[in-house]
Amino acid sequence: MNQQSEQTKTQTNAGMNQSTSEPESVQHSEGVVARTIEEQTARLPSDVFLWAAVGAIGASAVLEFSGNHDKSRFVGQWVAPFLLLGVYNKLVKVAGSDRFH
């Protein structure tokens, strides 16, 4: 088999399981719980998580300047999870499992 026809075969089968000829995304779909979470989070605008992170930064600063150092650090640690939830939310909207159901 020459190299060009081998590349064409590889490109044709990209993303396909060779035993069933179904797209891999359909074969490895999310479970009921993950799909439900994705449906609910996709309803929220991505700005919500960004503003929650900014709010956590502001609240942390206020707590720090008011002398509540432990509470300030606790609230300040919320920033990264809020931003990660925003990224997850965006990924669900763009390429979530709901694209295949």
C-alpha positions, 0 to 999 in steps of 0.5 A: 500500500502506498503512503498516500492511500494510507494517509487517506485511510487514516484521515477517513477513519480519524475519530471513528472506532474501526470496529463499529464505524461510529464517531468516537464522540458518540461511543464515549458519551457522558453519563446522565449526571454529567449531561444534566450538569452540562445542561444546567450550566450551559444556561448560565452566561459566562459573565456570571463566573467572571463577575463572581471571581472579580467579586471574590477579589474585591471581598478578599481585599476588603477583608484583608484591609479590615484586619480579617486576614484568615477570612481574606485568604479563604475568600481569595481562594474562591477566585480560581474555582470561579474562573475554572467554572467559567472555562468549563461553562464555555467548553460545555457551550462550545463542545459539550456532550450535548452536541451529539444528543 
